[in-house]
Amino acid sequence: MKPLALLLLVAACTPAKTRRAPDPQALRGVKLGVPPPADARPTPGIGCGQVSQDFPLRAHKALIATFSDSGAETTNSDRAPWVLTVALREATLGEENTHGRRTDRAPANPVVQPMSDAPPLDQPQASLFNSGNGNAVVVLDATLARAGRLVWTGTVTGHAQSAPCVQATDKVREALLDATDELRDRVLPLMRRSP
């Protein structure tokens, strides 16, 4: 029975999606400020009993990397000619896995009080089959400004697929990279067009 369980676990792992490579000359000469993102998540839980309080820091590093890889001179400043302000709205692996349980590992500084194991009766119940358990989602709200004037505002969503609660942290990070790539692809044409 153990070999069958191991085989099922290996088959359940989904390889990471190939990232879209940026053009390293796309934003050459552009000075872009990317202040650290605000954490607008209702809880630091990412699902499956995992907590990630440093996720905004990871998002900031990913944003700096993706725009630097596109050729921009990227800083942490909010006083650059171009400024991209981001808020992290959601980072989860299956919405049904984000609720706290008594068995969840608690962070050093708990932000939310643990909830009962029983979900509310009026809430749809999750199933391990045919549910969103394996859909990692990261949602970023962003605004782009040039010389203090708002140029663009929008929301981007990154996705990653996995078996339920397999590689939860890695899959949420993969969804973060997908969201930062999507954000870069949306604002890059706006920054290129401006003189």
Backbone as a printed PyTorch tensor [residue, N CA C, xyz], in Angstrom:
tensor([[[  0.8150,  -1.1850,   0.0000],
         [  0.0000,   0.0000,   0.0000],
         [  0.8640,   1.2560,   0.0000]],

        [[  2.0050,   1.2260,   0.6680],
         [  2.8670,   2.4050,   0.7170],
         [  3.3710,   2.8180,  -0.6660]],

        [[  3.8060,   1.8810,  -1.5410],
         [  4.2520,   2.3020,  -2.8690],
         [  3.1410,   2.9940,  -3.6560]],

        [[  1.9050,   2.5400,  -3.4940],
         [  0.7920,   3.1700,  -4.1890],
         [  0.5860,   4.6020,  -3.6940]],

        [[  0.6660,   4.8140,  -2.3880],
         [  0.5130,   6.1590,  -1.8300],
         [  1.6340,   7.0700,  -2.3130]],

        [[  2.8570,   6.5510,  -2.3570],
         [  3.9910,   7.3410,  -2.8330],
         [  3.8210,   7.6860,  -4.3030]],

        [[  3.3630,   6.7280,  -5.1030],
         [  3.1290,   6.9640,  -6.5200],
         [  2.0550,   8.0250,  -6.7290]],

        [[  0.9860,   7.9760,  -5.9390],
         [ -0.0730,   8.9870,  -6.0360],
         [  0.4320,  10.3720,  -5.6440]],

        [[  1.2730,  10.4320,  -4.6260],
         [  1.8260,  11.7150,  -4.2000],
         [  2.7260,  12.3050,  -5.2770]],

        [[  3.5730,  11.4900,  -5.8780],
         [  4.4630,  11.9680,  -6.9470],
         [  3.6450,  12.4300,  -8.1430]],

        [[  2.6030,  11.6790,  -8.4730],
         [  1.7580,  12.0540,  -9.6050],
         [  0.9800,  13.3360,  -9.3180]],

        [[  0.7280,  13.6250,  -8.0540],
         [ -0.0440,  14.8120,  -7.6840],
         [  0.7710,  16.0940,  -7.8060]],

        [[  2.0780,  16.0090,  -7.7600],
         [  2.9160,  17.2020,  -7.8480],
         [  2.8530,  17.7690,  -9.2630]],

        [[  2.5860,  19.0340,  -9.3430],
         [  2.4860,  19.7050, -10.6260],
         [  3.7430,  20.5340, -10.8310]],

        [[  4.4310,  20.3710, -11.9620],
         [  5.6370,  21.1590, -12.1830],
         [  5.2990,  22.6480, -12.3190]],

        [[  6.2610,  23.4780, -11.9970],
         [  6.0610,  24.9270, -12.0770],
         [  5.8550,  25.3600, -13.5180]],

        [[  4.9830,  26.3300, -13.6900],
         [  4.7030,  26.8870, -15.0000],
         [  5.9390,  27.6600, -15.4900]],

        [[  6.2090,  27.6010, -16.7670],
         [  7.3350,  28.3280, -17.3310],
         [  7.0360,  29.8200, -17.2950]],

        [[  7.9640,  30.5880, -16.7560],
         [  7.7720,  32.0410, -16.6530],
         [  8.0170,  32.7080, -17.9890]],

        [[  7.3170,  33.8300, -18.1910],
         [  7.5150,  34.6320, -19.3930],
         [  8.7790,  35.4610, -19.2090]],

        [[  9.7440,  35.2740, -20.0780],
         [ 11.0120,  36.0050, -19.9670],
         [ 10.8280,  37.4350, -20.4680]],

        [[ 11.2850,  38.4080, -19.6880],
         [ 11.1600,  39.8040, -20.1300],
         [ 12.2470,  40.1660, -21.1340]],

        [[ 11.9720,  41.1870, -21.9180],
         [ 12.9760,  41.7430, -22.8150],
         [ 13.9040,  42.5940, -21.9520]],

        [[ 15.2050,  42.2570, -21.8690],
         [ 16.0970,  42.9960, -20.9710],
         [ 16.3360,  44.4470, -21.3870]],

        [[ 15.9140,  44.8320, -22.5750],
         [ 16.0750,  46.2140, -23.0380],
         [ 14.7570,  46.9850, -23.0460]],

        [[ 13.6740,  46.3610, -22.6470],
         [ 12.3430,  46.9680, -22.7550],
         [ 12.2230,  48.2840, -22.0020]],

        [[ 12.7990,  48.3800, -20.8130],
         [ 12.6750,  49.5980, -20.0020],
         [ 14.0320,  50.2540, -19.7760]],

        [[ 14.9230,  50.1050, -20.7090],
         [ 16.2600,  50.6930, -20.5740],
         [ 16.1500,  52.2120, -20.4230]],

        [[ 16.8010,  52.7410, -19.3960],
         [ 16.7930,  54.1750, -19.1360],
         [ 15.6190,  54.6570, -18.2990]],

        [[ 14.6740,  53.7940, -17.9710],
         [ 13.5150,  54.1770, -17.1650],
         [ 13.8730,  54.0400, -15.6930]],

        [[ 13.5810,  55.0900, -14.9160],
         [ 13.8000,  55.0530, -13.4700],
         [ 12.4520,  54.8010, -12.8090]],

        [[ 12.3670,  53.6630, -12.1150],
         [ 11.1090,  53.2240, -11.5250],
         [ 11.2600,  53.0400, -10.0290]],

        [[ 10.3690,  53.6410,  -9.2680],
         [ 10.3150,  53.4410,  -7.8250],
         [  9.2350,  52.4300,  -7.4850]],

        [[  9.6060,  51.4400,  -6.6930],
         [  8.6490,  50.4220,  -6.2450],
         [  8.7230,  50.3640,  -4.7200]],

        [[  7.8890,  51.1670,  -4.0250],
         [  7.8770,  51.0950,  -2.5550],
         [  7.4120,  49.7180,  -2.0900]],

        [[  7.7740,  49.3240,  -0.8790],
         [  7.3130,  48.0210,  -0.3760],
         [  5.7910,  47.9260,  -0.4120]],

        [[  5.2660,  46.7870,  -0.8690],
         [  3.8080,  46.6340,  -0.9650],
         [  3.1230,  46.6580,   0.3960]],

        [[  1.9080,  47.1760,   0.4080],
         [  1.0720,  47.1310,   1.6100],
         [  0.4640,  45.7400,   1.7070]],

        [[  0.2900,  45.2540,   2.9220],
         [ -0.3220,  43.9510,   3.1330],
         [ -1.7950,  44.1600,   3.4590]],

        [[ -2.6640,  43.9640,   2.4660],
         [ -4.1000,  44.1670,   2.6360],
         [ -4.8400,  42.8450,   2.8180]],

        [[ -4.1050,  41.7690,   3.1070],
         [ -4.7390,  40.4640,   3.3150],
         [ -5.4690,  40.4650,   4.6570]],

        [[ -6.6090,  39.7850,   4.7470],
         [ -7.3090,  39.7220,   6.0230],
         [ -6.5840,  38.8540,   7.0480]],

        [[ -5.7160,  37.9550,   6.5910],
         [ -4.9760,  37.0670,   7.4820],
         [ -3.6600,  36.6790,   6.8170]],

        [[ -2.6090,  36.4170,   7.5980],
         [ -1.3440,  35.9760,   6.9930],
         [ -1.3630,  34.5080,   6.5880]],

        [[ -2.4570,  33.8020,   6.8480],
         [ -2.5630,  32.3960,   6.4720],
         [ -2.6570,  32.2420,   4.9640]],

        [[ -1.8980,  31.2720,   4.4330],
         [ -1.9550,  31.0190,   2.9950],
         [ -2.7040,  29.7220,   2.7020]],

        [[ -3.2520,  29.1060,   3.7290],
         [ -3.9970,  27.8690,   3.5700],
         [ -3.1700,  26.6710,   3.9870]],

        [[ -3.8460,  25.5470,   4.1740],
         [ -3.2050,  24.2760,   4.5340],
         [ -2.4020,  24.3800,   5.8230]],

        [[ -2.8300,  25.2310,   6.7420],
         [ -2.1350,  25.3690,   8.0160],
         [ -0.8470,  26.1610,   7.9510]],

        [[ -0.5630,  26.8080,   6.8270],
         [  0.6740,  27.5660,   6.6580],
         [  0.4100,  29.0590,   6.8620]],

        [[  1.3800,  29.7420,   7.4540],
         [  1.3050,  31.1800,   7.6860],
         [  2.5180,  31.8260,   7.0380]],

        [[  2.2950,  32.9510,   6.3520],
         [  3.4030,  33.6480,   5.7020],
         [  3.2830,  35.1440,   5.9720]],

        [[  3.8860,  35.5660,   7.0790],
         [  3.8230,  36.9850,   7.4210],
         [  4.8110,  37.8100,   6.6010]],

        [[  5.8320,  37.1600,   6.0100],
         [  6.8240,  37.9010,   5.2260],
         [  6.4650,  37.9450,   3.7440]],

        [[  5.2410,  37.5900,   3.3830],
         [  4.8690,  37.5420,   1.9770],
         [  4.9580,  38.9000,   1.2820]],

        [[  4.6020,  40.0230,   1.9280],
         [  4.7950,  41.3190,   1.2620],
         [  6.2680,  41.5850,   0.9220]],

        [[  7.1930,  41.1440,   1.7860],
         [  8.6210,  41.2930,   1.4850],
         [  9.0000,  40.4640,   0.2640]],

        [[  8.4860,  39.2430,   0.1860],
         [  8.7370,  38.3940,  -0.9840],
         [  8.1540,  39.0350,  -2.2450]],

        [[  6.9690,  39.6260,  -2.1230],
         [  6.3410,  40.3050,  -3.2650],
         [  7.1990,  41.4840,  -3.7170]],

        [[  7.7400,  42.2270,  -2.7530],
         [  8.5900,  43.3700,  -3.0910],
         [  9.8380,  42.9220,  -3.8400]],

        [[ 10.4810,  41.8730,  -3.3510],
         [ 11.6740,  41.3500,  -4.0290],
         [ 11.3390,  40.8800,  -5.4430]],

        [[ 10.1970,  40.2180,  -5.6020],
         [  9.7990,  39.7240,  -6.9260],
         [  9.5230,  40.8840,  -7.8860]],

        [[  8.8900,  41.9550,  -7.3900],
         [  8.6110,  43.1190,  -8.2310],
         [  9.9060,  43.8180,  -8.6550]],

        [[ 10.8060,  44.0080,  -7.7090],
         [ 12.0940,  44.6350,  -8.0320],
         [ 12.8250,  43.7970,  -9.0790]],

        [[ 12.8330,  42.4850,  -8.8960],
         [ 13.5540,  41.5980,  -9.8230],
         [ 12.9450,  41.6300, -11.2200]],

        [[ 11.6150,  41.5550, -11.3230],
         [ 11.0110,  41.4870, -12.6500],
         [ 11.1830,  42.7830, -13.4320]],

        [[ 11.1340,  43.9350, -12.7560],
         [ 11.3300,  45.1970, -13.4770],
         [ 12.8060,  45.4670, -13.7410]],

        [[ 13.6820,  45.0330, -12.8640],
         [ 15.1180,  45.1570, -13.1180],
         [ 15.5230,  44.2760, -14.2910]],

        [[ 14.9490,  43.0740, -14.3680],
         [ 15.2340,  42.1780, -15.4900],
         [ 14.7440,  42.7520, -16.8140]],

        [[ 13.8040,  43.6920, -16.7590],
         [ 13.3040,  44.3510, -17.9670],
         [ 14.1340,  45.5710, -18.3370]],

        [[ 15.1900,  45.8440, -17.5780],
         [ 16.0940,  46.9460, -17.9050],
         [ 15.8670,  48.2330, -17.1470]],

        [[ 14.8590,  48.3010, -16.2860],
         [ 14.5800,  49.5300, -15.5410],
         [ 15.5770,  49.7040, -14.4020]],

        [[ 15.8690,  50.9590, -14.0840],
         [ 16.6610,  51.2900, -12.8930],
         [ 15.6570,  51.3480, -11.7380]],

        [[ 15.5920,  50.2800, -10.9680],
         [ 14.5510,  50.1250,  -9.9600],
         [ 15.0690,  50.4590,  -8.5750]],

        [[ 14.2730,  51.2430,  -7.8280],
         [ 14.6200,  51.6100,  -6.4570],
         [ 13.4100,  51.3860,  -5.5530]],

        [[ 13.6110,  51.5650,  -4.2540],
         [ 12.5270,  51.4730,  -3.2840],
         [ 11.8090,  52.8080,  -3.0870]],

        [[ 12.2290,  53.8280,  -3.7770],
         [ 11.7370,  55.1830,  -3.5540],
         [ 10.3280,  55.3950,  -4.1110]],

        [[  9.5860,  56.2790,  -3.4520],
         [  8.2960,  56.7030,  -3.9890],
         [  8.4180,  58.0850,  -4.6250]],

        [[  9.6590,  58.5190,  -4.8770],
         [  9.9090,  59.8270,  -5.4950],
         [ 10.6140,  59.7200,  -6.8450]],

        [[ 10.5980,  58.5570,  -7.4450],
         [ 11.2050,  58.3590,  -8.7540],
         [ 10.2850,  58.9430,  -9.8330]],

        [[ 10.8040,  59.1450, -11.0570],
         [  9.9450,  59.6490, -12.1370],
         [  8.7190,  58.7630, -12.3670]],

        [[  8.8880,  57.4550, -12.3190],
         [  7.7950,  56.4980, -12.3900],
         [  7.6870,  55.8190, -11.0290]],

        [[  6.4630,  55.6440, -10.5260],
         [  6.2680,  54.9760,  -9.2400],
         [  5.1500,  53.9370,  -9.3810]],

        [[  5.4700,  52.7040,  -9.0080],
         [  4.4990,  51.6150,  -9.0170],
         [  4.1910,  51.2670,  -7.5670]],

        [[  2.9570,  51.5130,  -7.1530],
         [  2.5270,  51.2170,  -5.7870],
         [  1.6480,  49.9700,  -5.8190]],

        [[  1.9530,  49.0260,  -4.9430],
         [  1.2590,  47.7370,  -4.9620],
         [  0.7310,  47.4090,  -3.5700]],

        [[ -0.4410,  46.7830,  -3.5390],
         [ -1.0070,  46.2370,  -2.2960],
         [ -1.2950,  44.7630,  -2.5340]],

        [[ -0.8530,  43.9330,  -1.6120],
         [ -1.0930,  42.4960,  -1.6700],
         [ -2.4620,  42.2360,  -1.0620]],

        [[ -3.4380,  41.8470,  -1.9070],
         [ -4.8010,  41.6650,  -1.4200],
         [ -5.0890,  40.2310,  -1.0140]],

        [[ -4.4830,  39.2570,  -1.7030],
         [ -4.7790,  37.8600,  -1.3970],
         [ -3.5810,  36.9970,  -1.7600]],

        [[ -3.3320,  35.9600,  -0.9640],
         [ -2.3000,  34.9580,  -1.2390],
         [ -2.7420,  33.6710,  -0.5640]],

        [[ -3.3770,  32.7840,  -1.3320],
         [ -3.9450,  31.5800,  -0.7460],
         [ -3.7770,  30.3690,  -1.6550]],

        [[ -3.8290,  29.2070,  -1.0560],
         [ -3.9110,  27.9500,  -1.7930],
         [ -5.2580,  27.3390,  -1.4720]],

        [[ -6.2580,  27.6300,  -2.2780],
         [ -7.6070,  27.1410,  -2.0240],
         [ -8.2570,  27.9490,  -0.9290]],

        [[ -9.2640,  28.7020,  -1.2790],
         [ -9.9460,  29.5700,  -0.3060],
         [-10.4380,  28.7870,   0.9000]],

        [[-10.8620,  27.5330,   0.6580],
         [-11.4000,  26.7450,   1.7640],
         [-10.3190,  26.3070,   2.7430]],

        [[ -9.0620,  26.4690,   2.3980],
         [ -7.9780,  26.0590,   3.2910],
         [ -7.4260,  27.2100,   4.1300]],

        [[ -8.0060,  28.3850,   4.0470],
         [ -7.4480,  29.5330,   4.7590],
         [ -7.9900,  29.7000,   6.1650]],

        [[ -9.0490,  29.0070,   6.5040],
         [ -9.6200,  29.1590,   7.8380],
         [ -8.7330,  28.4830,   8.8720]],

        [[ -8.5950,  29.1120,  10.0350],
         [ -7.7480,  28.5540,  11.0810],
         [ -8.3490,  27.3220,  11.7200]],

        [[ -7.5030,  26.4330,  12.1710],
         [ -7.9230,  25.2370,  12.8960],
         [ -7.0780,  25.1340,  14.1530]],

        [[ -7.5400,  24.3820,  15.1260],
         [ -6.7810,  24.2430,  16.3600],
         [ -5.4210,  23.6010,  16.1170]],

        [[ -5.2960,  22.8070,  15.0650],
         [ -4.0430,  22.1010,  14.8030],
         [ -3.0630,  22.9070,  13.9670]],

        [[ -3.4560,  24.0920,  13.4770],
         [ -2.5530,  24.9120,  12.6620],
         [ -1.3890,  25.4100,  13.4870]],

        [[ -0.2260,  25.5220,  12.8180],
         [  0.9260,  26.1140,  13.4870],
         [  0.6820,  27.6080,  13.6290]],

        [[  0.8430,  28.1220,  14.8080],
         [  0.5990,  29.5420,  15.0590],
         [  1.8810,  30.3310,  14.8130]],

        [[  1.7850,  31.5600,  14.2660],
         [  2.9640,  32.3960,  14.1000],
         [  3.4580,  32.8910,  15.4500]],

        [[  4.6830,  33.4040,  15.4730],
         [  5.2640,  33.9190,  16.7100],
         [  4.4100,  35.0490,  17.2870]],

        [[  3.9080,  35.9170,  16.4100],
         [  3.0250,  37.0080,  16.8150],
         [  1.6870,  36.7930,  16.1320]],

        [[  0.7530,  36.0640,  16.7610],
         [ -0.5000,  35.7580,  16.0760],
         [ -1.2670,  37.0320,  15.7360]],

        [[ -1.7940,  37.0500,  14.5210],
         [ -2.5730,  38.1860,  14.0600],
         [ -4.0590,  37.9180,  14.2180]],

        [[ -4.4670,  36.6570,  14.0180],
         [ -5.8770,  36.3040,  14.1420],
         [ -6.0350,  35.2390,  15.2130]],

        [[ -7.1790,  35.2450,  15.8600],
         [ -7.4700,  34.2350,  16.8680],
         [ -7.8720,  32.9430,  16.1720]],

        [[ -7.4350,  31.7950,  16.6650],
         [ -7.8390,  30.5450,  16.0390],
         [ -9.3500,  30.3720,  16.1060]],

        [[ -9.8960,  29.7540,  15.0530],
         [-11.3240,  29.5290,  14.9880],
         [-11.6080,  28.0660,  15.2920]],

        [[-12.8480,  27.7650,  15.4970],
         [-13.2710,  26.3830,  15.7200],
         [-13.0240,  25.5550,  14.4710]],

        [[-12.8700,  24.2480,  14.6340],
         [-12.6690,  23.3700,  13.4820],
         [-13.9070,  23.2670,  12.6090]],

        [[-15.0560,  23.5010,  13.1610],
         [-16.2880,  23.3600,  12.3920],
         [-16.5480,  24.6250,  11.5810]],

        [[-16.7170,  24.4860,  10.2440],
         [-17.0310,  25.6610,   9.4270],
         [-18.4740,  26.0850,   9.6500]],

        [[-18.8160,  27.3320,   9.3320],
         [-20.1950,  27.7830,   9.4730],
         [-21.1280,  26.9260,   8.6180]],

        [[-22.3390,  26.7040,   9.1060],
         [-23.2800,  25.8510,   8.3850],
         [-23.7290,  26.4550,   7.0700]],

        [[-23.7560,  27.7950,   6.9650],
         [-24.2360,  28.4320,   5.7400],
         [-23.1520,  28.5290,   4.6650]],

        [[-21.9510,  28.0940,   4.9590],
         [-20.8500,  28.1610,   4.0100],
         [-20.7400,  26.8380,   3.2470]],

        [[-20.5220,  26.8790,   1.9080],
         [-20.3650,  25.6300,   1.1680],
         [-19.1590,  24.8550,   1.6950]],

        [[-19.2880,  23.5550,   1.7680],
         [-18.2200,  22.7210,   2.2960],
         [-17.2820,  22.3000,   1.1780]],

        [[-15.9900,  22.2610,   1.4780],
         [-14.9870,  21.9090,   0.4920],
         [-14.8660,  20.4040,   0.3600]],

        [[-14.5100,  19.9780,  -0.8130],
         [-14.2450,  18.5780,  -1.0890],
         [-12.8290,  18.4940,  -1.6290]],

        [[-12.1480,  17.4000,  -1.3490],
         [-10.8020,  17.2380,  -1.8910],
         [-10.8410,  17.0130,  -3.3920]],

        [[-11.9650,  16.5860,  -3.9210],
         [-12.1030,  16.3300,  -5.3430],
         [-12.9550,  17.4120,  -5.9770]],

        [[-12.5760,  17.8540,  -7.1640],
         [-13.3230,  18.8580,  -7.9320],
         [-13.5390,  20.1470,  -7.1420]],

        [[-12.5330,  20.5950,  -6.4440],
         [-12.6490,  21.8550,  -5.7060],
         [-11.4440,  22.7240,  -6.0180]],

        [[-11.3930,  23.8920,  -5.4090],
         [-10.2910,  24.8090,  -5.6410],
         [ -9.1110,  24.5830,  -4.7260]],

        [[ -9.0570,  23.4360,  -4.0460],
         [ -7.9880,  23.1810,  -3.0870],
         [ -6.6000,  23.3530,  -3.6790]],

        [[ -6.4160,  23.0120,  -4.9470],
         [ -5.0930,  23.0670,  -5.5480],
         [ -4.8420,  24.3020,  -6.3660]],

        [[ -5.7040,  25.3040,  -6.2660],
         [ -5.5430,  26.5190,  -7.0510],
         [ -4.9340,  27.6120,  -6.1860]],

        [[ -3.6280,  27.8310,  -6.3390],
         [ -2.9610,  28.9170,  -5.6110],
         [ -3.2440,  30.2270,  -6.3350]],

        [[ -3.6060,  31.2440,  -5.5660],
         [ -3.9760,  32.5390,  -6.1340],
         [ -3.2730,  33.6480,  -5.3670]],

        [[ -2.6950,  34.5950,  -6.1050],
         [ -2.1390,  35.8080,  -5.5150],
         [ -2.7550,  36.9880,  -6.2690]],

        [[ -3.3350,  37.9290,  -5.5340],
         [ -3.9880,  39.0970,  -6.1300],
         [ -3.2450,  40.3490,  -5.6810]],

        [[ -2.8610,  41.1700,  -6.6660],
         [ -2.1610,  42.4310,  -6.4060],
         [ -2.9840,  43.5860,  -6.9540]],

        [[ -3.2120,  44.6100,  -6.1280],
         [ -3.7940,  45.8690,  -6.5870],
         [ -2.6280,  46.8150,  -6.8290]],

        [[ -2.6290,  47.4880,  -7.9740],
         [ -1.4780,  48.3280,  -8.3110],
         [ -1.9070,  49.6470,  -8.9360]],

        [[ -1.0640,  50.6620,  -8.7170],
         [ -1.2250,  51.9430,  -9.3990],
         [  0.1330,  52.3540,  -9.9480]],

        [[  0.1160,  52.9430, -11.1180],
         [  1.3310,  53.4430, -11.7620],
         [  1.1840,  54.9440, -11.9310]],

        [[  2.1700,  55.6840, -11.4660],
         [  2.1360,  57.1440, -11.5750],
         [  3.4190,  57.6330, -12.2300]],

        [[  3.2860,  58.7300, -12.9750],
         [  4.4480,  59.3660, -13.5770],
         [  4.4520,  60.8240, -13.1590]],

        [[  5.5390,  61.2310, -12.5420],
         [  5.6920,  62.6060, -12.0480],
         [  4.4990,  63.0120, -11.1920]],

        [[  4.0130,  62.0900, -10.3630],
         [  2.9220,  62.3850,  -9.4470],
         [  1.5340,  62.2680, -10.0400]],

        [[  1.4260,  62.0480, -11.3570],
         [  0.1170,  61.9120, -12.0150],
         [ -0.2180,  60.4420, -12.2030]],

        [[ -1.4370,  60.0570, -11.8560],
         [ -1.8800,  58.6780, -12.0070],
         [ -1.9860,  58.3360, -13.4890]],

        [[ -1.3260,  57.2540, -13.8950],
         [ -1.3370,  56.8110, -15.2840],
         [ -2.2140,  55.5760, -15.4540]],

        [[ -2.1540,  54.6750, -14.4710],
         [ -2.8810,  53.4080, -14.5850],
         [ -3.1700,  52.8730, -13.1980]],

        [[ -4.3160,  52.2090, -13.0750],
         [ -4.6540,  51.4840, -11.8550],
         [ -5.3360,  50.1880, -12.2710]],

        [[ -5.0550,  49.1180, -11.5460],
         [ -5.6520,  47.8410, -11.9090],
         [ -5.3480,  46.7530, -10.9010]],

        [[ -5.9140,  45.5990, -11.1650],
         [ -5.7270,  44.4240, -10.3250],
         [ -5.2350,  43.2910, -11.2000]],

        [[ -4.2100,  42.5770, -10.7380],
         [ -3.7030,  41.4190, -11.4680],
         [ -3.7700,  40.1990, -10.5550]],

        [[ -3.9410,  39.0460, -11.1700],
         [ -4.0430,  37.7990, -10.4260],
         [ -3.0610,  36.7910, -10.9940]],

        [[ -2.3170,  36.1570, -10.1100],
         [ -1.4070,  35.0960, -10.5040],
         [ -1.9490,  33.7630, -10.0380]],

        [[ -1.6970,  32.7080, -10.8140],
         [ -2.2230,  31.3760, -10.5030],
         [ -1.1120,  30.3370, -10.5450]],

        [[ -1.3230,  29.2610,  -9.8150],
         [ -0.4770,  28.0720,  -9.8790],
         [ -1.3500,  26.8820,  -9.5000]],

        [[ -1.0930,  25.7550, -10.1180],
         [ -1.8790,  24.5480,  -9.8670],
         [ -1.0810,  23.5320,  -9.0710]],

        [[ -1.7750,  22.8260,  -8.1830],
         [ -1.1560,  21.7930,  -7.3740],
         [ -2.2350,  20.8300,  -6.9110]],

        [[ -1.8110,  19.7100,  -6.3960],
         [ -2.7570,  18.8310,  -5.7070],
         [ -3.1090,  19.5100,  -4.3870]],

        [[ -4.2380,  19.1480,  -3.7710],
         [ -4.6320,  19.8030,  -2.5150],
         [ -3.5390,  19.7400,  -1.4460]],

        [[ -3.1300,  20.8870,  -0.9830],
         [ -2.1660,  21.0500,   0.1070],
         [ -0.8190,  20.3730,  -0.1440]],

        [[ -0.4220,  20.2250,  -1.3860],
         [  0.9010,  19.7110,  -1.7200],
         [  1.7540,  20.8990,  -2.1370]],

        [[  2.8910,  21.0730,  -1.5030],
         [  3.8120,  22.1780,  -1.7990],
         [  3.0990,  23.5280,  -1.6580]],

        [[  2.3360,  23.7150,  -0.6050],
         [  1.5150,  24.9190,  -0.4440],
         [  2.3330,  26.2000,  -0.5520]],

        [[  3.4230,  26.2960,   0.1910],
         [  4.2270,  27.5210,   0.1840],
         [  4.8430,  27.7650,  -1.1850]],

        [[  5.4040,  26.7170,  -1.7860],
         [  6.0270,  26.8690,  -3.1010],
         [  5.0150,  27.2700,  -4.1600]],

        [[  3.8210,  26.7160,  -4.1050],
         [  2.8100,  27.0220,  -5.1120],
         [  2.2770,  28.4420,  -4.9580]],

        [[  2.1610,  28.9460,  -3.7330],
         [  1.7360,  30.3360,  -3.5400],
         [  2.8330,  31.2840,  -4.0370]],

        [[  4.0950,  30.9100,  -3.8300],
         [  5.1960,  31.7260,  -4.3720],
         [  5.1980,  31.6980,  -5.8950]],

        [[  4.8780,  30.5450,  -6.4790],
         [  4.7790,  30.4520,  -7.9430],
         [  3.6650,  31.3630,  -8.4630]],

        [[  2.5360,  31.4020,  -7.7460],
         [  1.4380,  32.2900,  -8.1260],
         [  1.8610,  33.7540,  -8.0010]],

        [[  2.6970,  34.0590,  -7.0070],
         [  3.2150,  35.4200,  -6.8530],
         [  4.0540,  35.8130,  -8.0650]],

        [[  4.9280,  34.9330,  -8.5150],
         [  5.7550,  35.2270,  -9.6900],
         [  4.8920,  35.4040, -10.9360]],

        [[  3.8330,  34.6160, -11.0440],
         [  2.9120,  34.7680, -12.1700],
         [  2.2250,  36.1330, -12.1150]],

        [[  1.8410,  36.5750, -10.9160],
         [  1.1910,  37.8870, -10.7610],
         [  2.1500,  39.0260, -11.0860]],

        [[  3.4120,  38.9220, -10.6380],
         [  4.3700,  40.0010, -10.9320],
         [  4.6790,  40.0530, -12.4220]],

        [[  4.7590,  38.8980, -13.0770],
         [  4.9660,  38.8900, -14.5340],
         [  3.7820,  39.5270, -15.2480]],

        [[  2.5720,  39.2200, -14.7990],
         [  1.3700,  39.7930, -15.3970],
         [  1.3420,  41.3130, -15.1970]],

        [[  1.7100,  41.7700, -14.0140],
         [  1.7580,  43.2050, -13.7410],
         [  2.7790,  43.8930, -14.6350]],

        [[  3.9600,  43.3070, -14.7510],
         [  5.0000,  43.8620, -15.6350],
         [  4.4900,  43.9610, -17.0710]],

        [[  3.8430,  42.8990, -17.5560],
         [  3.3500,  42.8940, -18.9320],
         [  2.2570,  43.9330, -19.1590]],

        [[  1.4930,  44.2540, -18.1060],
         [  0.4250,  45.2580, -18.2620],
         [  0.9580,  46.6900, -18.2830]],

        [[  1.9460,  46.9880, -17.4400],
         [  2.3990,  48.3850, -17.3590],
         [  3.5460,  48.6950, -18.3150]],

        [[  4.2250,  47.6830, -18.8020],
         [  5.3670,  47.9140, -19.6800],
         [  5.0000,  48.7340, -20.9260]],

        [[  3.8920,  48.4360, -21.6350],
         [  3.5350,  49.2570, -22.7950],
         [  3.2610,  50.7090, -22.4400]],

        [[  2.6950,  50.9600, -21.2640],
         [  2.4100,  52.3370, -20.8430],
         [  3.7050,  53.1080, -20.5980]],

        [[  4.6880,  52.4380, -20.0330],
         [  5.9490,  53.1030, -19.7250],
         [  6.7820,  53.3180, -20.9920]],

        [[  6.6560,  52.4370, -21.9620],
         [  7.3940,  52.5850, -23.2240],
         [  6.8490,  53.7120, -24.0740]],

        [[  5.5020,  53.8870, -24.0760],
         [  4.8700,  54.8890, -24.9190],
         [  5.1800,  56.3140, -24.5040]],

        [[  5.3660,  56.5380, -23.2200],
         [  5.5770,  57.8990, -22.7220],
         [  6.9700,  58.3950, -23.0750]],

        [[  7.0700,  59.6520, -23.4790],
         [  8.3910,  60.2120, -23.8080],
         [  9.2190,  60.4620, -22.5780]]])
